[in-house]
Amino acid sequence: MTREEFIKVLDKNGYTHDIEFGKFVVNGGEIFLDDIISLPPEISFKNRGSLSLNKLETLPMGAMFENWGDIFLESVKKIESDVQFYNTKTIYLDSLETLPSDTVFFNMGSVRFDSVTNISPGNIFKNSGRLVFSELRRIPSGVEFNNGSNVSTYYFDTEYWEGNIKGIDSKRLLNLMIKKELFI
């Protein structure tokens, strides 16, 4: 979808938008665009409520999410490069199976990955909230977990760990195992 086509959809639904530092920004309150199947690149959502884009299958290059509410991206199967999340509530990525190496999560809320089976080196998770990986079976070295809350998965011997915390830590053996890619 082009920026011009997206502006028409926003205007039709009464959602506000602006240009900030050359980037197209959607702002306002609650945003429900569940019929949208694509977005223009370099888009930023800075709305004060929840964001629902449940039919969207790909997050475009350079997308940024700085929402105050939950983000519902339940059909997203692909994330293009340089996508960033800085929102305050939960992100629902139910259909996503793989995270590209430069995806960054700085959420205050939780992130649910119900279908992710693979994460790439270079992924950065600096969430205050919980990360939930329902299908993840392997963590390669180079993935950075610096969370303020738990990381949970259903396929490891331990259900929760607190991430790759630098220095001496009660979870240092698990961190070494992750670094050596022992989870296969």
Beta strands, then each sheet from edge to edge (+ up, - down):
strand 1: 16-20
strand 2: 23-27
strand 3: 31-32
strand 4: 43-45
strand 5: 51-52
strand 6: 58-59
strand 7: 64-65
strand 8: 71-72
strand 9: 78-79
strand 10: 84-85
strand 11: 91-92
strand 12: 98-99
strand 13: 104-105
strand 14: 111-113
strand 15: 118-119
strand 16: 124-125
strand 17: 131-133
strand 18: 144-145
strand 19: 151-153
strand 20: 160-161
sheet 1: 1+ 2- 4- 7- 10- 13- 16- 18-
sheet 2: 3+ 5+ 8+ 11+ 14+ 17+ 19+ 20-
sheet 3: 6+ 9+
sheet 4: 12+ 15+
end
